[in-house]
Amino acid sequence: MEKKDFEGVEERELEQAEAHLKKAETDLRKARAAEAVAEHAEEAAEHKVDEALQEIKEARHHDHEIHFTVDGEPEETKRREITPDEIIRKFGEKDPATNYLVRIEGGHQKASYRDQGSVPIKLHNGMHFQIISLGPTPVSDGPIRTSVGVFIEGLKNLEYSPAPLPGKPDHMVIDYEVPTGRFAGKKVRLGFIVPADFPMTPPSGPHVSPRIHPITGGGGQHPTGGVSLSPTFEEGAGGEWQYWSRSFPDWAHSKKTAAAYMNHIYRLWDLQ
């Protein structure tokens, strides 16, 4: 083969090789593009799977009931959010126009929803709510001798630790941090004498230590009226005590629980 012919063959082979290279590069680009599309499709599919799993998880979660208490009574709902007014109306069977809601934790007020009745609350298991009346608080005539039973259990459910006076199992004392009003944050002791027929009859007004108000005796208006000495609690529990003569308004139409009575106590401090 002449040199010229050899060079021609070599040139054609080079052209063919270059053509093969271009085709291979084109095929590689297509393959990579297809791979990218496949990866994108895979990612999209995985995302859809994750979304479906999350939907199932949320559906199962939403199907579970949340357990909480209102005025010491156990309640439940599948709703994750609810307004204070709805709790008052649906679970407390009271009028939001004359009542407001507070959340209790560890025996003390954690949050107040006064003037926030339409703002949703995120519910969680184990939350405790009390409904507080905006009505007037009358002054009663005097203490009533009582016994304890159900009242003690109700206080314990509210996370208080009631202790009886020595030799007087119907005289209860609890530690109490004032949750509201001008004495908010003050640590006091409260004493109660619970009627033998509780919950048919509530305790009379609380015994308070230390003394908050001057001793006025007799009648008068809350917060300073109807305040007398409390020798029984001074002797049994030590320290200075006074008795606030405060009846529970409309007890007959309440839920008649220890929690309902503690709502009354809350109001006494709120109205100082």
C-alpha positions as CSV (number, residue, x, y, z in Angstrom):
1,M,0.0,0.0,0.0
2,E,1.3,3.3,-0.9
3,K,2.0,5.9,1.7
4,K,-0.8,8.1,0.4
5,D,-3.3,5.3,0.7
6,F,-2.1,4.4,4.2
7,E,-2.6,8.0,5.3
8,G,-6.2,7.9,3.9
9,V,-7.0,4.8,5.8
10,E,-5.6,6.3,9.0
11,E,-7.6,9.4,8.5
12,R,-10.9,7.5,8.1
13,E,-10.2,5.5,11.1
14,L,-9.5,8.6,13.1
15,E,-12.7,10.1,11.9
16,Q,-14.6,7.0,12.8
17,A,-13.0,7.0,16.2
18,E,-14.0,10.6,16.8
19,A,-17.5,9.9,15.6
20,H,-17.7,7.0,18.1
21,L,-16.3,9.3,20.8
22,K,-19.0,11.9,20.1
23,K,-21.7,9.3,20.1
24,A,-20.4,7.8,23.3
25,E,-20.3,11.3,24.9
26,T,-23.8,11.9,23.7
27,D,-25.0,8.6,25.1
28,L,-23.2,9.4,28.4
29,R,-24.9,12.8,28.6
30,K,-28.3,11.2,27.9
31,A,-27.6,8.5,30.5
32,R,-26.6,11.0,33.0
33,A,-29.7,13.1,32.3
34,A,-31.8,10.0,32.6
35,E,-30.1,9.2,35.8
36,A,-30.7,12.7,37.1
37,V,-34.4,12.4,36.1
38,A,-34.5,9.0,37.8
39,E,-32.9,10.4,41.0
40,H,-35.3,13.3,41.0
41,A,-38.2,11.0,40.5
42,E,-36.9,8.8,43.3
43,E,-36.5,11.8,45.6
44,A,-40.1,12.9,44.8
45,A,-41.4,9.5,45.5
46,E,-39.5,9.3,48.8
47,H,-40.9,12.7,49.7
48,K,-44.5,11.5,48.9
49,V,-43.9,8.4,51.1
50,D,-42.7,10.6,53.9
51,E,-45.7,12.8,53.6
52,A,-48.0,9.8,53.6
53,L,-46.3,8.4,56.7
54,Q,-46.7,11.8,58.4
55,E,-50.3,12.0,57.5
56,I,-50.9,8.5,58.9
57,K,-49.0,9.6,62.1
58,E,-51.0,12.8,62.5
59,A,-54.3,10.9,61.8
60,R,-53.4,8.4,64.5
61,H,-52.3,11.2,66.8
62,H,-55.5,13.1,66.2
63,D,-57.5,10.1,66.9
64,H,-56.2,9.8,70.4
65,E,-58.1,11.6,73.2
66,I,-56.6,14.2,75.4
67,H,-57.4,13.9,79.1
68,F,-57.6,17.0,81.3
69,T,-59.6,18.3,84.2
70,V,-62.0,21.2,84.6
71,D,-62.9,22.2,88.2
72,G,-61.4,18.9,89.3
73,E,-63.7,16.8,87.0
74,P,-62.0,14.6,84.4
75,E,-62.7,15.5,80.8
76,E,-61.5,14.4,77.4
77,T,-61.5,15.5,73.8
78,K,-59.9,14.7,70.5
79,R,-59.4,18.4,69.7
80,R,-55.8,19.7,69.9
81,E,-56.9,23.3,70.3
82,I,-59.8,24.8,72.1
83,T,-60.7,28.3,73.4
84,P,-61.2,29.1,77.1
85,D,-64.8,30.1,76.4
86,E,-65.5,26.7,74.8
87,I,-64.1,25.0,77.9
88,I,-66.2,27.1,80.2
89,R,-69.3,26.5,78.1
90,K,-68.9,22.9,77.1
91,F,-67.2,21.3,80.0
92,G,-68.0,23.7,82.9
93,E,-71.6,24.3,81.7
94,K,-71.2,27.9,82.7
95,D,-71.5,31.3,81.0
96,P,-68.2,32.8,79.7
97,A,-69.8,36.3,80.2
98,T,-69.7,35.8,84.0
99,N,-66.7,33.4,84.3
100,Y,-63.1,33.1,83.1
101,L,-60.6,30.3,82.9
102,V,-57.2,29.7,84.6
103,R,-54.7,26.8,84.3
104,I,-53.4,25.2,87.5
105,E,-50.1,23.5,87.8
106,G,-48.5,22.1,91.0
107,G,-51.4,23.6,93.0
108,H,-50.7,27.1,91.7
109,Q,-52.0,29.2,88.9
110,K,-49.9,28.8,85.8
111,A,-51.9,30.9,83.4
112,S,-55.0,33.1,83.4
113,Y,-57.2,33.4,80.3
114,R,-59.2,36.4,81.6
115,D,-60.1,38.6,78.6
116,Q,-58.7,35.9,76.3
117,G,-61.7,33.7,76.0
118,S,-61.5,33.5,72.2
119,V,-57.8,32.7,71.9
120,P,-57.2,29.0,71.3
121,I,-55.3,26.9,73.9
122,K,-53.1,24.1,72.8
123,L,-54.2,21.1,74.8
124,H,-51.9,18.5,76.3
125,N,-52.6,15.5,78.5
126,G,-52.8,16.2,82.2
127,M,-53.7,19.9,82.1
128,H,-55.8,21.3,84.9
129,F,-58.3,24.1,84.5
130,Q,-60.4,26.0,87.0
131,I,-63.4,28.2,86.1
132,I,-63.5,31.5,88.1
133,S,-66.7,33.4,88.6
134,L,-66.8,37.1,88.2
135,G,-69.8,37.4,90.5
136,P,-69.9,39.0,94.0
137,T,-68.5,37.4,97.1
138,P,-70.9,37.7,100.2
139,V,-69.8,37.6,103.8
140,S,-71.2,34.8,105.9
141,D,-72.1,34.6,109.6
142,G,-69.5,32.2,111.0
143,P,-67.7,28.9,110.7
144,I,-69.3,25.5,110.5
145,R,-68.0,22.3,112.1
146,T,-67.1,19.8,109.5
147,S,-65.4,16.5,108.5
148,V,-63.1,15.7,105.6
149,G,-63.2,12.5,103.4
150,V,-63.9,13.5,99.9
151,F,-62.5,17.0,100.4
152,I,-59.1,15.7,101.3
153,E,-59.1,13.5,98.2
154,G,-60.1,16.5,96.1
155,L,-57.3,18.6,97.5
156,K,-54.8,15.9,96.7
157,N,-56.0,15.6,93.1
158,L,-55.3,19.4,92.9
159,E,-51.7,18.6,94.1
160,Y,-52.1,20.1,97.5
161,S,-50.9,18.2,100.6
162,P,-53.5,18.6,103.3
163,A,-52.5,17.9,106.9
164,P,-55.0,17.6,109.8
165,L,-54.6,19.5,113.1
166,P,-53.6,17.2,116.0
167,G,-56.7,15.6,117.4
168,K,-59.0,17.4,114.8
169,P,-59.1,15.3,111.6
170,D,-61.8,17.6,110.2
171,H,-59.5,20.7,110.4
172,M,-57.2,20.7,107.4
173,V,-54.1,22.9,106.7
174,I,-52.4,23.4,103.3
175,D,-49.5,25.4,102.1
176,Y,-50.7,27.9,99.5
177,E,-48.9,30.4,97.2
178,V,-51.3,33.3,96.4
179,P,-51.8,33.1,92.6
180,T,-53.5,36.4,91.9
181,G,-54.4,39.9,93.3
182,R,-52.2,42.3,95.1
183,F,-50.8,39.5,97.3
184,A,-49.8,37.3,94.3
185,G,-46.7,35.3,95.0
186,K,-47.1,35.5,98.8
187,K,-46.8,32.1,100.6
188,V,-49.4,31.5,103.3
189,R,-51.1,28.6,105.0
190,L,-54.8,28.0,104.6
191,G,-57.1,26.2,107.0
192,F,-60.5,24.6,106.3
193,I,-63.1,23.0,108.5
194,V,-65.2,20.7,106.2
195,P,-68.8,19.9,107.0
196,A,-69.7,16.3,107.8
197,D,-72.0,16.2,104.8
198,F,-69.5,17.5,102.3
199,P,-70.0,17.8,99.4
200,M,-73.6,18.7,100.2
201,T,-72.3,21.6,102.2
202,P,-69.1,23.4,101.5
203,P,-66.6,24.6,104.1
204,S,-67.1,28.1,105.4
205,G,-64.5,30.7,104.7
206,P,-60.8,30.0,105.0
207,H,-58.5,30.4,108.0
208,V,-55.4,32.3,106.9
209,S,-51.9,32.5,108.3
210,P,-50.2,34.9,108.7
211,R,-52.8,37.6,109.4
212,I,-53.4,39.6,106.3
213,H,-56.1,42.1,107.5
214,P,-56.9,43.8,110.7
215,I,-59.3,41.9,113.0
216,T,-62.7,43.5,112.4
217,G,-65.1,40.8,113.4
218,G,-68.8,41.0,112.6
219,G,-70.0,41.8,109.0
220,G,-68.7,44.1,106.4
221,Q,-67.6,43.8,102.8
222,H,-64.8,41.7,101.4
223,P,-61.8,41.9,101.5
224,T,-61.5,43.5,105.0
225,G,-64.9,42.8,106.5
226,G,-65.8,39.8,108.6
227,V,-62.3,39.0,109.7
228,S,-61.9,37.5,113.2
229,L,-59.3,35.6,115.3
230,S,-58.7,31.9,114.7
231,P,-57.6,30.4,118.1
232,T,-58.1,26.8,117.1
233,F,-55.7,27.0,114.2
234,E,-53.2,29.1,116.2
235,E,-53.2,26.4,118.9
236,G,-53.1,23.4,116.5
237,A,-50.8,24.7,113.7
238,G,-48.8,27.4,115.4
239,G,-48.3,31.0,114.2
240,E,-50.8,33.8,113.9
241,W,-54.1,33.0,112.2
242,Q,-57.3,34.8,111.2
243,Y,-60.7,33.6,110.0
244,W,-62.3,35.1,106.9
245,S,-66.1,34.8,107.1
246,R,-66.8,34.1,103.4
247,S,-69.6,31.8,102.2
248,F,-69.5,30.1,98.8
249,P,-72.0,31.9,96.5
250,D,-74.4,29.6,94.6
251,W,-72.8,26.3,95.9
252,A,-76.0,24.5,95.1
253,H,-75.5,25.2,91.4
254,S,-71.8,24.4,91.3
255,K,-70.1,21.0,90.7
256,K,-69.7,20.7,94.5
257,T,-66.1,19.5,94.5
258,A,-63.0,20.5,96.3
259,A,-61.8,22.1,93.0
260,A,-65.0,24.2,92.9
261,Y,-64.4,25.4,96.5
262,M,-60.7,26.3,95.6
263,N,-62.1,28.4,92.8
264,H,-63.9,30.3,95.5
265,I,-60.6,30.7,97.4
266,Y,-58.9,31.9,94.2
267,R,-61.6,34.6,93.9
268,L,-61.1,35.8,97.4
269,W,-57.4,36.6,96.7
270,D,-58.2,37.9,93.2
271,L,-60.6,40.5,94.7
272,Q,-58.2,41.8,97.4
